[in-house]
């Protein structure tokens, strides 16, 4: 199948893009890399009358460090973020997650903000944003507002964005010294959406976990922050016993759904196993980075 006829707009400014979204409402959709929207259009599961391409807006393709965070504009490609050494060093969880997104060809086109705005519960970047307490800067006809990640992802493919709003920038906090991260997921094939996945970022000092950030994908209608695991780890040592307890506590709180790909019990078990692996790897990297920093 092919998409139904559509009118293409290439605004030069954020204000122009917002104006188009406000004017056309539900008939218009923001186009970034198109890696989520265009397949839906090809299947006619989505049939917007107008596409508002934001990738040509000056400034939205920039990656900038400002006030203790990295800001990524709406036109920043996933591959662009993956290749940015300064960003990778400052945001290790993002660096760990990006290679898991589909294939390099997809990441060459797909945008970071586009994945966040799409809000797929099995996608990696929403979990990264949630774990890091990212801030999402939203422009709309009523002005500019900043939305915390824990209030942005609401349900399956549902976010806090209104139809006439644009996610213009995401702010990812710089990790403290002595931080390490890992991302592990299970999929039927490389590049497929995850059946379950876990991202973890630990900050350690003298062998003690001073900060833990953990989030899961594929186990709910939205990405899930593993608060129980974070609480079990904070202030202790990331040894085998503590990590196992943290993963078990987090898995017990999950309420995954069942579908043709996996049962709820399988997803919960997979999440627990993946969390143990991610936490061990993140701890090892945090200890290594802490030694290098000292």
VENRA-V510105 format. One line per field, one symbol per residue. phi: phi as a letter, one per 30 degrees, with the letter a starting at -180 (. if undefined). A space follows every 10 residues. Layout:
phi: ???
//
This chain:
phi: .bddebccbb dcbddddddd dddchddcbd ccdidcdddd dddhdbbddb ccdcdcdejd cccbcahibc ccddcddddd ddcddddddd bddddddedd dhbeddddcd cdddddddid dcdddedddd ddhdccccca dcjcbccded ccccadhbbd ddeccbdcbc ccddddeicb babbbcbdbe jddddaabcb bccbbhicdc abbbbcbiba dbecddddde ddddiccdce dddddddddd ddcdbdccbd dadddddddd dddddedddd dddddddddd dddd
//
